[in-house]
């Protein structure tokens, strides 16, 4: 009976079926929808799903200042009875300031502050080691998330991703709500919150490998960096919505800060189960890797080759894709053929050894379009084989340090803003949470910009490293000058978010999808989730280390915390050094190739009397 039950459960989760909502829509319409319709649907559903995942991760950072006694003991009170200071109407009334009242004694001001928050600290986080315990709670979640990530990628390549993702979202919602129920049930046992966060981390690990693998099934190489950069805005949007929702519920009790995002997750999980289409084959459509017109667009979109037409007396600029389609075979270049043998005197031609078109990173064309193969139906790729794909280890290490920085801001930025003077004033709990969303707004721009630049340059590693190096001075300036004025804080925070989240978004989306379809897999499609899990799982270890270290280091001062973040950003860029070198070498070879082909074409035309 037990084996039968397990078999039935595996059949439900593992066997891929068309989503019931899609079956209903198709039956009502009596015909299938277009591939553009399904791509829009997949992009929208996965966007909503992961935005809700991230929204559910924000409440711990928002309630830190309520649970921690340091935040509760600040002798501040509202400057205006309504809690809003009309002299600071900036940002759609999200920002208001709480100032010390000269007419209040210390005890009166303390009482006012406690009345405003409705809390006096929450055991077991109200002791001298409050910040350390909050750091341990963050560690519990992120360590479980990193641990679960490796297994979820392995499972995701073997199970129905729609069911797998739906179950993960419902499980995450349950444990997010259970953390909030600790407020209503008046639970003051540290182990309860530790276990709940651990389980929440395990279920949250189902999300990222699943959505990236599904996006990889629907979108080919063409403009992947830009598309993924725009799509990855769900991370920052989820953080913003989670911050605003949690901050708005603080006045009713910190438990509601967790319950509301949990409800969002449940609703999003239902949408995923009903309407998510995992693969084009589920709705009788070809894969973007199998569609010849799409493949040509991916490989040759916008490229032109200057060819000498031997059976005519002219040069023609022919669009490579159109020529290949007309010929019905791979483009052949007379100049390239000559390059292999040299000229009649035995000397190599100017373009000898050059590729037909610009490649990628040189190491087997790490991230270049020609490395993508049509996905096949082979066996799921194992962990070690996926790790051996060129570039996976380097990008995983880079993401380790990048997420260390990004998640430190995710978990500690509202707390930092709340307890740091800005123009000589302190902000309220709710305002600090709202203001911290501007970091994520910068992250949206950074993700899109990094994706576009990497597409244009065809250099993922160089782009990612460039952003991490630029993040170092931004972190320094934010730490030193962020307290001068509100506008200085806002501007520097947005720029820091742009450079911190840019490489994080690029590596965890476009790079993971690129490497999941690498040529070394020989067309095996069942590697996307595993490769994504390795890269993001390693990054999540850094995401766990950052907030934990911050909990301890911040007791010595925030300058030490920012030094740690700048060092991590430096190491993130340096971890890609060998890939950057290979990309630069490849760029130089391509430049010499194009120069040599142009020279060869001109010489050939002159010798035959055409020039």
Residue pairs with C-beta under 8 A, 6 or more apart in sequence:
12 163
13 159
13 160
13 163
13 164
13 167
14 158
14 159
14 160
15 160
16 160
16 161
16 162
16 278
16 279
16 282
17 160
17 282
18 277
18 282
18 283
19 162
19 273
19 274
19 275
19 276
19 277
19 282
20 273
20 274
21 274
21 275
22 275
22 277
22 283
25 33
26 32
26 33
26 283
32 283
32 284
32 285
33 283
35 280
35 285
38 218
38 277
38 280
38 283
38 285
39 218
39 219
41 275
41 277
42 214
42 215
42 218
42 276
42 277
43 215
43 218
43 231
45 271
45 272
45 275
45 276
46 211
46 214
46 215
46 231
46 234
46 276
47 231
47 233
47 234
48 234
48 268
48 271
49 165
49 169
49 207
49 211
49 268
49 269
49 271
49 272
49 276
50 207
50 208
50 211
50 234
50 235
50 238
51 234
51 235
51 237
51 238
51 241
51 268
52 169
52 238
52 261
52 264
52 265
52 267
52 268
53 169
53 172
53 204
53 207
53 208
53 238
53 265
54 234
54 235
54 237
54 238
54 239
54 242
55 238
55 239
55 241
55 242
55 245
55 261
55 264
55 265
56 172
56 173
56 176
56 204
56 242
56 258
56 261
56 262
56 264
56 265
57 141
57 204
57 238
57 239
57 242
57 410
58 238
58 239
58 242
58 243
58 246
58 261
58 410
59 176
59 179
59 180
59 242
59 246
59 254
59 257
59 258
59 261
60 134
60 137
60 138
60 141
60 179
60 197
60 411
61 243
61 410
61 411
61 412
61 413
61 414
61 415
61 433
61 436
62 242
62 243
62 246
62 247
62 250
62 257
62 414
62 429
62 433
63 246
63 250
63 254
63 257
64 71
64 134
64 411
64 412
64 414
64 415
65 71
65 72
65 414
65 415
65 418
65 419
65 429
65 432
66 72
66 117
66 119
66 121
66 122
66 250
66 254
66 429
67 119
67 121
67 122
67 125
67 126
67 130
67 134
67 254
68 121
68 125
68 126
68 130
68 131
68 134
68 415
69 121
69 125
69 126
69 127
69 130
70 130
70 131
70 419
71 415
71 418
71 419
71 429
72 113
72 114
72 117
72 119
72 120
72 121
72 126
73 110
73 113
74 113
74 419
74 426
75 100
75 104
75 106
75 109
75 110
75 112
75 113
76 98
76 99
76 100
76 109
76 112
76 113
76 426
76 428
77 98
77 100
77 101
77 104
77 109
77 112
77 113
77 116
78 85
78 96
78 98
78 116
78 428
79 85
79 96
79 97
79 98
79 99
80 86
80 96
83 96
83 116
83 428
83 430
84 93
84 96
85 96
85 97
88 95
88 96
88 97
88 486
90 486
91 434
91 435
91 490
94 431
94 434
94 435
95 427
95 431
95 434
95 435
95 486
96 427
96 428
96 431
97 425
97 426
97 427
97 428
97 431
98 116
98 425
98 426
98 427
98 428
99 425
99 426
100 109
101 109
101 112
104 112
114 120
116 428
117 250
117 429
118 251
118 253
119 254
120 126
121 130
122 183
122 188
122 254
123 188
124 133
124 188
124 189
124 190
125 133
125 134
127 133
131 551
131 554
131 555
132 551
132 552
132 555
133 190
134 551
135 547
135 548
135 549
135 550
135 551
135 552
136 194
136 548
136 551
137 193
137 194
137 197
138 197
138 411
138 544
138 547
138 548
138 551
139 544
139 547
139 548
140 194
140 195
140 197
140 198
140 201
141 197
141 198
141 200
141 201
141 204
141 544
142 201
142 407
142 540
142 543
142 544
142 547
142 548
143 198
143 201
143 541
143 544
144 197
144 198
144 199
144 200
144 201
144 202
144 205
145 201
145 202
145 204
145 205
145 540
145 543
145 544
146 205
146 537
146 538
146 540
146 541
146 543
146 544
147 201
147 202
147 205
147 537
148 201
148 202
148 203
148 204
148 205
148 206
149 205
149 208
149 209
149 533
149 536
149 537
149 540
150 383
150 533
150 534
150 537
151 205
151 533
152 164
152 168
152 205
152 206
152 209
152 210
152 529
152 533
153 209
153 529
153 530
153 531
153 532
153 533
153 534
153 537
154 380
154 383
154 529
154 530
154 533
155 164
156 164
156 206
156 209
156 210
156 213
156 529
156 530
156 533
157 213
157 380
157 381
157 526
157 527
157 528
157 529
157 530
158 380
158 526
160 278
161 210
161 213
161 214
161 276
161 278
161 529
162 272
162 273
162 276
162 277
162 278
163 273
164 206
164 210
165 206
165 207
165 210
165 211
165 269
165 272
165 276
166 269
166 270
166 272
166 273
167 206
168 203
168 204
168 205
168 206
168 207
168 210
169 203
169 206
169 207
169 265
169 266
169 268
169 269
169 272
170 265
170 266
170 269
171 199
171 202
171 203
171 206
172 200
172 203
172 204
172 206
172 207
172 265
173 262
173 263
173 265
173 266
173 269
174 203
174 262
175 196
175 197
175 199
175 200
175 203
176 200
176 258
176 261
176 262
176 265
177 258
177 259
177 262
177 263
178 196
179 193
179 196
179 197
179 200
179 258
180 254
180 255
180 256
180 257
180 258
180 259
180 262
181 187
181 255
181 259
182 192
182 193
182 196
182 255
183 253
183 254
183 255
183 256
184 253
184 255
187 193
205 537
205 540
208 508
208 532
208 533
208 536
209 528
209 529
209 530
209 532
209 533
209 536
210 529
212 508
212 509
212 512
212 513
212 516
212 528
212 529
212 532
212 536
213 516
213 528
213 529
213 532
214 276
214 278
214 279
215 228
215 231
215 509
215 513
216 513
216 516
216 517
216 528
217 278
217 279
217 280
217 287
217 375
217 525
217 528
218 279
218 280
218 288
219 227
219 228
219 288
219 513
220 288
220 289
220 294
220 295
220 297
220 298
220 372
221 298
221 299
221 369
221 372
221 514
221 517
222 294
222 297
222 298
222 301
222 369
223 455
224 451
224 455
224 510
224 513
224 514
225 450
225 451
225 452
225 453
225 454
225 455
225 460
225 506
225 510
226 448
226 451
226 452
226 455
227 451
228 451
228 505
228 506
228 509
228 510
228 513
229 447
229 448
229 449
229 450
229 451
229 452
229 505
229 506
229 509
229 510
230 447
230 448
230 451
231 509
232 447
232 451
232 505
232 508
232 509
233 444
233 447
233 448
235 440
235 443
235 447
235 501
235 505
236 440
236 441
236 443
236 444
236 447
236 497
236 501
237 440
237 444
239 410
239 437
239 440
239 443
240 437
240 440
240 441
242 261
243 414
243 433
243 434
243 436
243 437
243 440
244 433
244 434
244 437
245 257
245 260
245 261
245 264
246 257
246 258
246 260
246 261
246 433
247 257
247 429
247 430
247 433
247 434
248 430
249 256
249 257
249 259
249 260
250 257
250 429
250 430
250 433
251 430
277 283
279 287
280 286
280 287
280 288
281 287
287 374
287 375
288 294
288 295
288 298
289 295
289 372
289 373
289 374
289 375
289 517
290 374
290 375
295 374
296 321
296 324
296 325
297 321
298 369
298 372
299 321
299 369
299 370
300 319
300 320
300 321
300 324
300 331
300 357
301 321
303 319
303 320
303 321
303 357
304 317
304 318
304 319
304 320
305 317
305 318
305 320
305 323
305 331
305 333
305 356
305 357
306 315
306 317
306 597
306 598
306 601
307 315
307 316
307 317
307 318
307 323
307 333
307 334
307 335
308 315
308 334
308 335
308 601
308 604
308 605
309 315
309 316
310 334
313 610
314 610
315 601
315 605
315 610
320 331
320 357
323 331
324 330
324 331
331 356
333 356
333 597
335 349
335 351
335 597
335 600
335 601
335 604
336 351
336 354
336 356
336 597
338 349
338 600
339 348
339 349
339 351
339 352
339 353
339 354
339 596
340 352
342 348
342 349
342 352
343 349
349 596
349 600
350 595
350 596
350 597
350 599
350 600
350 603
351 592
351 593
351 595
351 596
351 597
351 599
351 600
352 596
353 593
354 589
354 590
354 592
354 593
354 594
354 596
354 597
355 589
355 590
355 593
357 370
358 368
358 458
358 590
359 365
359 368
359 370
359 458
359 586
359 590
360 366
360 367
360 368
360 369
360 370
360 371
360 458
360 459
360 583
360 586
361 367
361 368
361 391
361 459
361 460
361 461
361 579
361 582
361 583
361 586
362 582
362 583
362 585
362 586
362 589
363 390
363 391
363 579
363 582
364 371
364 390
364 518
364 519
364 520
365 371
365 519
366 390
366 391
366 460
366 514
366 515
366 518
366 579
366 582
367 391
367 458
367 460
367 461
367 511
367 514
367 515
368 458
370 519
371 514
371 517
371 518
371 519
372 514
372 517
372 519
373 517
373 519
373 521
373 522
373 523
374 523
375 517
375 523
375 524
375 525
376 522
376 523
376 524
376 525
377 525
377 526
378 522
378 523
378 524
378 525
378 526
379 524
379 526
380 526
380 527
380 530
381 521
381 524
381 526
381 527
381 530
381 531
382 530
383 530
383 534
386 392
386 527
386 530
386 531
386 534
387 393
387 534
388 520
389 515
389 518
389 520
389 521
389 531
390 518
390 520
391 461
391 511
391 515
391 518
391 579
392 515
392 531
392 534
392 535
394 461
394 575
394 576
394 578
394 579
395 461
395 464
395 507
395 511
395 512
395 515
395 535
395 576
395 579
396 534
396 535
396 537
396 538
396 539
397 538
397 575
398 464
398 465
398 468
398 503
398 507
398 572
398 573
398 575
398 576
399 504
399 507
399 508
399 535
399 536
399 538
399 539
399 542
399 572
400 538
400 539
400 541
400 542
400 572
400 575
401 468
401 542
401 568
401 569
401 571
401 572
401 575
402 464
402 468
402 500
402 503
402 504
402 507
402 539
402 542
402 568
402 569
402 572
403 504
403 539
403 540
403 542
403 543
403 546
404 542
404 543
404 545
404 546
404 565
404 568
405 471
405 475
405 500
405 546
405 565
405 568
405 569
405 572
406 443
406 500
406 501
406 504
406 543
407 542
407 543
407 544
407 546
407 547
408 546
408 547
408 550
408 561
408 565
409 436
409 439
409 496
409 497
409 500
410 547
411 546
411 547
411 550
412 547
412 550
412 554
412 561
413 436
413 439
414 429
414 432
414 433
414 435
414 436
415 432
416 558
417 427
417 432
417 435
417 436
417 489
418 426
418 427
418 428
418 429
418 432
419 426
420 426
420 482
420 483
420 558
421 483
422 482
422 483
422 485
422 486
422 489
423 483
423 484
423 485
423 486
427 435
435 489
435 490
435 493
436 493
438 490
438 493
438 494
438 497
439 493
439 494
439 496
439 497
439 500
440 497
440 501
441 494
441 497
442 493
442 494
442 495
442 496
442 497
442 498
442 501
443 497
443 498
443 500
443 501
443 502
443 504
443 505
444 501
445 494
445 498
446 467
446 497
446 498
446 499
446 500
446 501
446 502
446 505
447 501
447 502
447 504
447 505
447 506
447 509
449 498
449 502
450 463
450 464
450 467
450 502
450 503
450 505
450 506
451 505
451 506
451 509
451 510
453 463
454 460
454 463
454 464
454 506
454 510
457 463
459 583
459 587
460 506
460 507
460 510
460 511
460 514
461 576
461 579
461 580
461 583
462 576
462 580
462 583
462 584
463 503
463 506
464 502
464 503
464 506
464 507
464 511
464 573
464 576
465 503
465 572
465 573
465 574
465 576
465 577
465 580
466 573
467 499
467 502
467 503
467 506
468 499
468 503
468 569
468 570
468 572
468 573
469 569
469 570
469 573
470 499
471 496
471 499
471 500
471 569
472 566
472 569
472 570
474 492
474 495
474 496
474 498
474 499
474 500
475 496
475 500
475 562
475 565
475 566
475 569
476 562
476 566
477 492
478 489
478 492
478 493
478 495
478 496
478 562
479 558
479 559
479 562
481 488
481 492
482 488
482 489
482 492
482 493
483 489
500 569
503 572
504 539
507 535
507 539
508 532
508 535
508 536
508 539
511 535
512 528
512 531
512 532
512 535
512 536
513 528
513 532
515 531
515 535
516 527
516 528
516 529
516 530
516 531
516 532
517 525
517 527
517 528
521 527
542 568
546 565
546 568
549 564
550 561
550 564
553 560
553 561
553 564
554 560
554 561
602 611
605 611
